Amino acid sequence: MIEDIVLPQIGETSEDEVTILKWKKQLGERVQKGEALLEVDSGKAVVEIESAYEGILCEIVAGEGSKVKALAIIGRIRKTE
């Protein structure tokens, strides 16, 4: 099963954009639930985004340098049992 990685709301509103600074995992790498996936810059702070799922990072939708809003799909994880 494929699960979407959704950027959580970091600023005060869902209209606030953040910049993806660095993906800490690469395509094909195993990810543990709660593990840091990427770093984003909200303009006020650099924040680590943790994985809500365990599995394999199978797609990066928004790469480093991308500006994205809260609740945008930024990647996908293939869940493993």
C-alpha positions as CSV (number, residue, x, y, z in Angstrom):
1,M,0.0,0.0,0.0
2,I,1.3,3.5,-0.9
3,E,0.8,6.3,1.6
4,D,1.1,10.0,0.8
5,I,3.5,12.1,2.8
6,V,1.6,15.3,3.6
7,L,3.3,18.4,4.8
8,P,1.9,19.3,8.2
9,Q,0.8,22.9,9.0
10,I,3.9,24.6,10.4
11,G,2.9,28.3,10.3
12,E,-0.2,29.9,11.7
13,T,-2.3,29.2,8.6
14,S,-2.4,26.6,5.9
15,E,-1.6,29.4,3.4
16,D,2.0,29.8,4.8
17,E,4.6,28.4,2.5
18,V,7.8,26.6,3.6
19,T,10.9,25.7,1.6
20,I,12.2,22.2,1.5
21,L,15.8,22.4,2.5
22,K,16.9,18.8,2.6
23,W,15.5,15.3,2.3
24,K,17.2,13.1,4.9
25,K,16.1,9.9,3.1
26,Q,16.7,9.0,-0.5
27,L,14.5,7.1,-2.9
28,G,14.5,3.4,-2.1
29,E,15.6,3.9,1.5
30,R,13.8,2.3,4.5
31,V,12.0,4.8,6.7
32,Q,10.8,4.1,10.3
33,K,7.7,5.7,11.8
34,G,8.8,8.9,13.7
35,E,12.1,9.1,11.9
36,A,13.1,12.5,10.4
37,L,12.4,12.5,6.6
38,L,13.2,16.1,5.7
39,E,14.0,19.6,6.9
40,V,11.9,22.6,5.9
41,D,12.4,26.4,6.5
42,S,9.3,28.2,7.6
43,G,11.1,31.6,7.4
44,K,11.1,31.7,11.2
45,A,12.7,28.3,12.0
46,V,14.1,25.2,10.4
47,V,11.8,22.2,11.2
48,E,12.3,18.5,10.8
49,I,9.3,16.6,9.4
50,E,8.9,13.1,10.8
51,S,7.4,10.1,9.0
52,A,3.9,9.0,9.9
53,Y,4.6,5.6,8.3
54,E,7.1,2.8,8.2
55,G,8.2,1.6,4.8
56,I,10.2,2.5,1.7
57,L,10.5,6.0,0.3
58,C,9.2,5.4,-3.2
59,E,8.6,8.9,-4.6
60,I,9.6,12.5,-3.9
61,V,7.0,14.9,-5.3
62,A,8.6,18.1,-4.0
63,G,12.3,18.2,-4.2
64,E,14.9,20.3,-2.3
65,G,14.4,24.0,-2.9
66,S,10.6,23.6,-3.6
67,K,8.2,26.0,-1.9
68,V,5.1,24.2,-0.6
69,K,2.0,24.9,1.4
70,A,0.7,22.9,4.3
71,L,-1.3,19.8,3.5
72,A,0.5,19.4,0.1
73,I,1.7,15.9,-0.9
74,I,5.5,16.0,-0.9
75,G,6.3,12.3,-1.3
76,R,5.1,8.8,-1.0
77,I,6.0,5.7,1.1
78,R,5.3,2.1,0.2
79,K,4.2,0.6,3.5
80,T,5.8,-2.6,4.7
81,E,4.4,-5.0,7.2
